[in-house]
Amino acid sequence: MAKTLNVSILGYGMMGTVRAVAYEAVTRYYPSCPIKPTLYQAFTLESEAAAAKESGWDAKSDLDAVIKDSGCDYIDVCLPNAMHYDAVMKAIEAGKHVFCEKPLAVSAQQAREMTEAVEKKPELLNAVNFIYRRCPSNVYARKLVKENKFGKLIEARSFYNQSWGGPDTPYSWRFGKTGGTLGDLGSHALDMLYYVTGMRPIELCAMQWTHITERWDPKTVGSDLAARMNRGSDANKGEKVKVETDDATRIMYTLPGGAIGSLECTRNAWGTENTHGYELYFENGAIRWCYDDVNYLSIYDASKPERGWARVLTNRGGKDFAYQSFADGHMYGYRDFTVNACYENMLKIAGADEEAPVATFRDAYDVERTIDAVRTSWENRTWVKLADFT
Ligand SMILES: NC(=O)c1ccc[n+]([C@@H]2O[C@H](COP(=O)([O-])OP(=O)(O)OC[C@H]3O[C@@H](n4cnc5c(N)ncnc54)[C@H](O)[C@@H]3O)[C@@H](O)[C@H]2O)c1
């Protein structure tokens, strides 16, 4: 009989609602999971409480009380980035397992403090939702790299591009100082590079750009998702608010062993909706993955006489590919990855982490160090060494 674990979710936005569905699905997807997560409470804004209660949440609007409630075992932080630090530190203090959205923090210093605090309590889960680790294609890519399938890495290219950040998209926390494209999308692309290759940059040089410097005030145009996506409408646009962060970032870097790479992220690339991916070029082959074709990993084996890309279906389960597959090729999507993430956290709490390692606070701290390095590089228009950022 699986042990139950009471989960409280902080935040009732996109991620909070996706996560609630995922916890309830964990033991349905994975009946052998040793721990059954059960939704306990949720923090929502007062304005969201009625809708949350309607969909079955025990919604509360006192954030501290939800975190400290003695019946709760596990806190899941789905709040805007700037609120992660306080919520996580209080959850650690209260002795709760913590799963936090990315980016873990808004500076390397915050991330370091959070990491040090949680590592003093090794009995607690510390995990960050770098969700794309939970896609079987990326677990498989990591396995190929670890097995040294194609030899030494020579060049890497990563990208995470979206298109919703045009001039008609109103202001939201995502355009404030703590909500830029680099932390939002770049953090995923960095973690994916680190996860698949096991390497971090030695030196990097970056540029960050703000295409749209002022945005419509959401108080006059609405702040819900539909309004945010309301491009080109003739709605009353009211006042403008100053944007404080990047719309796009580009990074060039060197890696241990002599490889070089680049990373790009933007919210202004028409035709991309959630186009996250990478290309890795090795001495004897290449690997590429893109979220647009999420269930496949493309592999190029240069030792074969027939030159060409093999498009490998990774949504198959079994011994070669990670995670549950209901039947080969019955395709996986974002919600399935979220179930895998919650499942993986339960395994880790139970003392196992079999399929693919959970992204820890320390992993996310490495990403925050890189983000600090990128900002410094652009501010000073210079190359920087990652080792100088702690
Ligand atoms: N891992 C991923 O793939 C992924 C995808 C999207 C977002 N995220 C991350 O998840 C987090 C939440 O993003 P989201 O898309 O759900 O955001 P959102 O704006 O849709 O929701 C945020 C929620 O936080 C709460 N909140 C908002 N402002 C608040 C305030 N001032 N005081 C108290 N509570 C407040 C509300 O409940 C709100 O619904 C962010 O850190 C974001 O980077 C991760």
The ligand as a MOL file (V3000), in Angstrom:
LIG
                    3D

  0  0  0     0  0            999 V3000
M  V30 BEGIN CTAB
M  V30 COUNTS 44 48 0 0 0
M  V30 BEGIN ATOM
M  V30 1 N 8.5890 24.6540 -16.0640 0
M  V30 2 C 7.8570 25.2110 -17.0200 0
M  V30 3 O 7.7350 24.6870 -18.1200 0
M  V30 4 C 7.1450 26.5120 -16.7390 0
M  V30 5 C 6.2120 27.0240 -17.6380 0
M  V30 6 C 5.5640 28.2130 -17.3100 0
M  V30 7 C 5.8700 28.8680 -16.1290 0
M  V30 8 N 6.8130 28.3470 -15.2990 0 CHG=1
M  V30 9 C 7.1550 29.0240 -14.0310 0
M  V30 10 O 6.0740 28.8250 -13.1060 0
M  V30 11 C 5.9410 29.9720 -12.2770 0
M  V30 12 C 4.5130 30.4850 -12.3920 0
M  V30 13 O 4.2470 30.7490 -13.7430 0
M  V30 14 P 2.7490 30.7310 -14.3240 0
M  V30 15 O 2.8740 30.6520 -15.8050 0
M  V30 16 O 1.9230 29.7110 -13.6350 0 CHG=-1
M  V30 17 O 2.3150 32.2050 -13.8990 0
M  V30 18 P 0.8620 32.8170 -13.8040 0
M  V30 19 O 1.0170 34.2920 -13.8790 0
M  V30 20 O -0.0620 32.1190 -14.7370 0
M  V30 21 O 0.3980 32.4150 -12.2900 0
M  V30 22 C 1.0830 32.8100 -11.1460 0
M  V30 23 C 0.1910 32.5800 -9.9220 0
M  V30 24 O 0.9140 33.0480 -8.7840 0
M  V30 25 C 0.0280 33.7150 -7.8950 0
M  V30 26 N 0.4110 35.1340 -7.8540 0
M  V30 27 C 0.5840 35.9800 -8.8530 0
M  V30 28 N 0.9260 37.2160 -8.4300 0
M  V30 29 C 0.9430 37.1530 -7.1300 0
M  V30 30 C 1.2110 38.1070 -6.1310 0
M  V30 31 N 1.5590 39.3690 -6.4130 0
M  V30 32 N 1.1210 37.7090 -4.8570 0
M  V30 33 C 0.8060 36.4360 -4.5700 0
M  V30 34 N 0.5550 35.4720 -5.5030 0
M  V30 35 C 0.6250 35.8320 -6.7690 0
M  V30 36 C -1.3600 33.5900 -8.4430 0
M  V30 37 O -1.9950 32.4590 -7.8660 0
M  V30 38 C -1.1140 33.3790 -9.9290 0
M  V30 39 O -2.1890 32.6950 -10.5600 0
M  V30 40 C 6.9980 30.9530 -12.7280 0
M  V30 41 O 8.1270 30.8420 -11.9120 0
M  V30 42 C 7.3420 30.5000 -14.1450 0
M  V30 43 O 8.6650 30.8130 -14.5500 0
M  V30 44 C 7.4390 27.1880 -15.5770 0
M  V30 END ATOM
M  V30 BEGIN BOND
M  V30 1 1 1 2
M  V30 2 2 2 3
M  V30 3 1 2 4
M  V30 4 1 4 5
M  V30 5 2 4 44
M  V30 6 2 5 6
M  V30 7 1 6 7
M  V30 8 2 7 8
M  V30 9 1 8 9
M  V30 10 1 8 44
M  V30 11 1 9 10
M  V30 12 1 9 42
M  V30 13 1 10 11
M  V30 14 1 11 12
M  V30 15 1 11 40
M  V30 16 1 12 13
M  V30 17 1 13 14
M  V30 18 2 14 15
M  V30 19 1 14 16
M  V30 20 1 14 17
M  V30 21 1 17 18
M  V30 22 2 18 19
M  V30 23 1 18 20
M  V30 24 1 18 21
M  V30 25 1 21 22
M  V30 26 1 22 23
M  V30 27 1 23 24
M  V30 28 1 23 38
M  V30 29 1 24 25
M  V30 30 1 25 26
M  V30 31 1 25 36
M  V30 32 1 26 27
M  V30 33 1 26 35
M  V30 34 2 27 28
M  V30 35 1 28 29
M  V30 36 1 29 30
M  V30 37 2 29 35
M  V30 38 1 30 31
M  V30 39 2 30 32
M  V30 40 1 32 33
M  V30 41 2 33 34
M  V30 42 1 34 35
M  V30 43 1 36 37
M  V30 44 1 36 38
M  V30 45 1 38 39
M  V30 46 1 40 41
M  V30 47 1 40 42
M  V30 48 1 42 43
M  V30 END BOND
M  V30 END CTAB
M  END
